[in-house]
Amino acid sequence: MASGIIVIILLITIGVLLLKGKATFLIAGYNTLSETEREK
């Protein structure tokens, strides 16, 4: 039970970081995009 809650909190944290654009380096292929495509 406790381990499940920890996993849920971890996934929510990663999701929030991705939505705010702070963890885009974690997305495969993001660094290969041109600057104009990254701004989309």
PyMOL commands that set and color helices and strands:
alter all, ss='L'
color gray80, all
select helices_A, chain A and resi 2-20+24-26+30-32+35-38
alter helices_A, ss='H'
color red, helices_A
deselect
rebuild
show_as cartoon
